[in-house]
Amino acid sequence: ASGRYDAKTRPDGNSEANTAKKGVLVSEDLPEVTALLQYKKNAPHELSFERGDKILVYGQFDKHWWKGRIGEEIGYFPGSYVAGLEEIEFESSEEDENQDDEYFGEYSGLKIHLEMLSDHARTSTYARAVNSLRSQIEGKIVLDVGCGSGILSVTTKQKKQQ
């Protein structure tokens, strides 16, 4: 289905119908894409799907991420995993007011931080990176931009003390 859709409203102009928090199902007139690959969500606000699943598209979050629905599940998905986005043309609209709340709301809880800190692949990769750059960061101030869990900051401090 191609056409022009406002990222915040349905084609019929009803802006409240595509609010994920209200759980209201939207019109089937929304554009649809097909999953090329399986995708397992990494956070509660994302959408999991299997190859071949049809996803109703609400809008584009950024260059790589889109918001859509499969059945009753609403969430964000990576555009590179689906076919058909090139046929969808969205009208430009103001930034979705809820996207910051969804993203930062997720990080306000301890569960996501526990998951990240318990992720051995993540933490050991940070430690190896800091260790391999030790000569370049020694004696310098390291800024951990976006330090949600602070693991990079802690790892850097530990390596500086060794």
Buried (B, 14 or more C-beta within 10 A) or exposed (E): BEEEBBBBBBBEEEEEBBBBEEEEEBEEEBBBBEBEEEBEBEEEBBBBBEEEBBBBBBBBBEEEBBBBBBEEBBBBBEBEBBEBBEEBEBEEBEEBEBBEEBEEEBBEEEEBBEEBBEEEEBBEEBBEEBEEEEEEEEEEEBEBEEEEBEBBBBBBEEBBEE
